[in-house]
């Protein structure tokens, strides 16, 4: 976790929020059974019983916020028409056979320079306050954590993560930034070149790397995730993970999460077109879909609660298996 995120967490500590401690799939039951049966059963039960961390992982644009974050922040500052800007970025990327994310990140600051508009890192963070969120997002984190406290029979930690192709600087300025255990997003390098340079770009398929970082507990980006780690040693099993996304760009993450034993939920704008969600559900990419209404009592809250109940039940099963093992051990 970066120093600035640690500073934010320290400032927010004591507020009842989760504190940071670090920087169409097959049958869920089959995946869990495989984990329990691998190696010595005693070791499997003991290792899995300690895995009482639930990871909720979110996309940002279209999932937590109705529009791309740039349309609330930088583009208005540049008096740029969003539709025209994205069309130009896509055309440039196609013309030069370039990555569209790198292209738009460069284009945005090229236009700022042309118009004499100064935007540094501090300004990007400040603009984050203008990002609109879907109804209930700001209270969602507390509501989910309260639900888990009520439903869990033993202490269970919940961690919220964000994996976004959007800009980390803008996200840092939003009202919900401190609610995430960690944020993985595209980011600029300021001061090294004439224009801010994209130092990290998170693509649709690139998002899956960060799912494995969460799964393995290797959230420090300087640490490689390519070394083998036994399933039983991973702090957040995919079976304890739910991924929230809104469309085609989330398909790789949904697919990896579900195929690895986890869950995925697709959302759509309330009152808007849900065709994409229907396609994702029909293709087995998500377990549920719902309007992006994050208030308690909404369809999204109810369906997420069902998945949380299943995860909590799996945790209780592992706990009971360990309890019985101790009984057997004493009887010998």
C-alpha positions in Angstrom: 0.0 0.0 0.0 1.3 3.5 -0.9 2.4 5.9 1.8 -0.5 8.3 1.0 -3.1 5.5 1.4 -1.5 4.6 4.8 -1.8 8.2 5.8 -5.4 8.4 4.8 -6.1 5.2 6.7 -4.4 6.5 9.9 -6.4 9.7 9.7 -9.6 7.7 9.4 -8.8 5.1 12.1 -11.2 4.9 15.0 -14.2 5.7 12.7 -15.5 2.1 12.7 -14.1 1.5 9.2 -12.1 -1.5 8.1 -8.4 -0.7 8.7 -5.8 -1.6 6.1 -3.1 -4.0 7.0 -1.3 -4.0 3.7 -0.6 -2.0 0.8 -18.9 -19.2 -16.3 -17.3 -20.9 -13.8 -17.7 -24.5 -12.5 -19.3 -25.7 -9.4 -18.3 -23.6 -6.3 -18.7 -26.7 -4.2 -16.3 -28.6 -6.4 -13.6 -25.9 -6.1 -14.0 -25.8 -2.3 -13.9 -29.6 -2.1 -10.7 -29.7 -4.2 -9.0 -27.3 -1.8 -10.0 -29.3 1.2 -8.9 -32.6 -0.4 -5.5 -31.4 -1.6 -2.6 -32.7 0.4 -3.2 -33.8 4.0 -6.9 -33.3 5.0 -5.9 -32.2 8.5 -3.6 -29.5 7.1 -6.3 -28.4 4.7 -8.9 -28.0 7.4 -6.5 -26.1 9.7 -5.4 -23.8 6.9 -8.8 -23.0 5.5 -10.4 -22.4 8.9 -8.2 -19.3 9.3 -9.5 -17.9 6.0 -12.1 -15.6 7.4 -11.6 -12.6 5.1 -14.2 -11.8 2.5 -13.0 -9.7 -0.4 -15.5 -7.5 -2.3 -13.9 -6.2 -5.5 -15.3 -3.3 -7.6 -14.9 -1.7 -11.0 -15.5 2.1 -10.8 -16.9 3.7 -14.0 -20.4 2.4 -14.6 -20.3 0.3 -11.5 -20.0 2.8 -8.6 -20.4 5.9 -10.7 -22.8 6.5 -13.7 -20.3 7.9 -16.1 -16.5 7.8 -16.7 -14.8 9.8 -14.0 -13.1 12.1 -16.6 -16.5 13.4 -17.6 -17.1 14.8 -14.1 -13.6 16.2 -13.7 -10.9 17.0 -16.4 -13.1 17.2 -19.5 -15.4 19.9 -18.1 -12.3 21.8 -17.0 -11.0 21.7 -20.6 -14.5 22.6 -21.9 -14.2 19.4 -23.9 -17.3 17.5 -25.3 -17.0 14.0 -23.9 -18.4 12.3 -26.9 -16.0 14.1 -29.2 -13.1 13.5 -26.9 -13.6 9.7 -26.7 -14.1 9.5 -30.5 -10.9 11.4 -31.1 -9.0 9.1 -28.6 -10.3 6.0 -30.2 -9.5 7.2 -33.7 -5.9 8.1 -32.7 -5.4 4.7 -31.1 -6.7 3.0 -34.2 -4.6 5.1 -36.5 -1.4 4.4 -34.7 -2.3 0.9 -33.6 -1.9 2.1 -30.0 -3.4 1.2 -26.7 -6.6 3.3 -26.3 -6.0 3.9 -22.6 -2.5 5.2 -23.1 -3.8 7.3 -26.0 -6.5 9.0 -24.1 -4.3 9.6 -21.0 -1.8 11.4 -23.3 -4.5 13.2 -25.3 -6.1 14.7 -22.2 -2.9 16.4 -21.1 -2.0 17.4 -24.6 -5.2 19.3 -24.8 -4.6 20.9 -21.4 -1.2 22.1 -22.6 -2.7 23.5 -25.9 -5.3 25.5 -23.9 -2.9 26.7 -21.2 -4.7 24.8 -18.5 -2.4 23.7 -15.7 -3.4 20.3 -14.1 -1.0 18.7 -11.7 -1.5 15.7 -9.4 -2.9 17.9 -6.6 -5.5 19.3 -9.0 -6.5 15.9 -10.2 -7.1 14.7 -6.6 -9.1 17.9 -5.9 -11.3 17.3 -8.9 -12.3 13.9 -7.5 -14.9 15.5 -5.2 -17.0 16.2 -8.3 -17.4 12.6 -9.3 -21.1 11.4 -8.9 -21.8 8.1 -7.3 -24.8 5.9 -7.6 -27.4 6.0 -4.8 -26.4 4.3 -1.6 -22.7 3.9 -2.5 -21.4 6.0 0.4 -23.4 4.0 3.0 -22.9 0.6 1.3 -19.7 -0.2 3.0 -21.0 0.2 6.5 -24.3 -1.6 5.6 -22.4 -4.6 4.2 -20.1 -4.8 7.2 -23.0 -4.6 9.6 -24.8 -7.4 7.7 -21.8 -9.7 8.0 -21.4 -8.9 11.7 -25.1 -10.0 12.2 -24.9 -13.1 10.0 -21.5 -14.4 10.9 -21.3 -16.8 13.9 -17.5 -16.1 14.3 -15.5 -12.9 13.5 -15.2 -12.4 9.8 -13.3 -9.5 8.2 -14.5 -7.9 5.0 -12.2 -6.0 2.7 -13.3 -3.7 -0.1 -11.0 -3.4 -3.2 -11.1 -1.2 -6.3 -9.6 -2.3 -9.6 -10.2 0.4 -12.3 -8.9 1.5 -15.6 -9.8 5.0 -14.4 -7.3 7.4 -12.7 -6.0 6.7 -9.2 -5.5 10.4 -8.6 -9.2 11.2 -9.3 -10.4 8.2 -7.2 -8.2 9.5 -4.3 -10.3 12.6 -4.2 -13.7 10.9 -4.0 -15.6 10.6 -0.8 -15.2 6.7 -0.8 -11.5 6.4 -1.3 -10.7 5.7 2.3 -13.2 2.8 2.4 -11.1 0.6 0.2 -8.4 -1.7 1.6 -6.5 -1.0 -1.6 -7.0 0.7 -4.9 -5.4 -0.5 -8.1 -5.9 2.0 -11.0 -4.2 3.7 -13.9 -1.9 6.5 -12.8 0.4 9.3 -14.1 4.0 10.0 -13.4 4.3 13.8 -12.9 7.4 15.9 -13.4 9.7 13.5 -15.3 8.7 14.7 -18.8 7.1 17.7 -20.5 3.7 16.2 -20.0 2.5 13.8 -17.3 3.4 10.3 -18.4 1.2 7.2 -17.9 3.2 5.2 -15.4 0.6 2.5 -14.9 -2.3 1.5 -17.2 -4.8 -1.1 -16.1 -6.5 -2.7 -19.1 -9.5 -5.0 -19.1 -7.4 -8.2 -19.1 -4.7 -6.5 -16.9 -7.3 -6.3 -14.1 -7.0 -10.0 -13.5 -3.5 -9.6 -12.2 -4.8 -7.6 -9.3 -7.4 -10.3 -8.5 -4.5 -12.7 -8.0 -2.6 -10.1 -5.9 -5.7 -9.9 -3.6 -6.0 -13.7 -3.6 -2.4 -14.2 -2.7 -2.0 -11.2 -0.4 0.7 -9.8 -2.6 -0.6 -6.2 -2.9 2.7 -4.5 -3.0 3.3 -3.9 -6.7 7.0 -4.3 -6.4 6.5 -8.0 -5.5 6.0 -10.5 -8.3 2.9 -12.7 -8.2 4.3 -15.3 -10.7 5.8 -17.6 -8.1 3.6 -20.6 -7.1 1.7 -20.3 -3.9 -0.3 -23.3 -2.6 -4.1 -22.6 -2.5 -4.1 -23.3 1.3 -1.7 -20.4 1.9 -3.7 -17.7 0.1 -5.3 -15.3 2.5 -8.4 -14.6 0.5 -9.6 -17.6 -1.5 -11.5 -16.8 -4.6 -14.4 -18.7 -3.0 -14.5 -15.7 -0.5 -14.5 -13.1 -3.3 -17.3 -11.2 -5.1 -16.5 -9.1 -8.2 -18.8 -6.2 -9.1 -18.8 -4.8 -12.7 -21.0 -3.3 -15.4 -20.1 -4.5 -18.8 -17.8 -5.9 -21.4 -14.6 -4.5 -19.9 -15.3 -6.6 -16.8 -15.7 -9.9 -18.6 -12.1 -11.1 -18.0 -12.3 -10.4 -14.3 -15.8 -12.0 -13.9 -14.6 -15.0 -15.8 -11.5 -15.5 -13.7 -13.3 -14.9 -10.4 -16.1 -17.4 -11.2 -13.8 -20.1 -12.7 -11.7 -19.9 -9.6 -14.7 -20.5 -7.3 -15.8 -17.0 -6.6 -18.8 -14.9 -7.6 -19.6 -12.0 -9.9 -22.4 -9.5 -9.9 -23.3 -7.2 -12.9 -25.0 -3.9 -12.5 -26.7 -1.5 -14.8 -27.9 2.1 -14.5 -31.2 2.2 -12.6 -34.0 2.7 -15.2 -31.5 2.2 -18.0 -30.8 -0.5 -20.5 -30.0 -3.8 -18.9 -29.3 -5.7 -22.2 -25.6 -6.1 -21.4 -26.4 -7.6 -18.0 -28.8 -10.1 -19.6 -26.1 -11.1 -22.0 -23.6 -11.5 -19.1 -26.0 -13.6 -17.1 -27.0 -15.8 -20.1 -23.3 -16.4 -20.9 -22.6 -17.5 -17.3 -20.3 -14.5 -16.6 -22.2 -13.4 -13.5 -24.2 -15.0 -10.7 -26.7 -12.2 -10.4 -27.4 -8.8 -12.0 -29.3 -5.8 -10.6 -29.7 -2.0 -11.0 -26.8 -0.1 -9.4 -28.8 1.0 -6.4 -26.6 0.3 -3.4 -29.1 1.2 -0.7 -30.1 -1.4 1.9 -33.2 -3.3 0.8 -32.4 -2.9 -3.0 -32.2 -5.8 -5.3 -28.5 -5.4 -5.4 -28.2 -5.5 -1.6 -30.5 -8.5 -1.4 -28.7 -10.5 -4.1 -25.3 -9.6 -2.6 -26.5 -10.8 0.8 -27.4 -14.2 -0.7 -23.8 -14.6 -1.9 -22.5 -13.4 1.4 -24.7 -16.0 3.2 -23.2 -18.7 1.0 -19.6 -17.6 1.7 -20.3 -17.4 5.5 -21.9 -20.9 5.4 -18.7 -22.2 3.7 -16.6 -20.6 6.5 -18.8 -22.3 9.1 -18.4 -25.6 7.4 -14.7 -25.3 7.6 -14.9 -24.3 11.2 -17.0 -27.3 12.1 -14.7 -29.7 10.3 -11.8 -28.3 12.3 -13.8 -28.7 15.5 -14.6 -32.4 14.7 -11.0 -33.0 13.9 -10.0 -31.8 17.4 -12.5 -34.2 18.9 -11.1 -37.1 16.9 -7.5 -36.1 18.0 -8.5 -36.1 21.7 -10.2 -39.5 21.4 -7.0 -41.1 20.1 
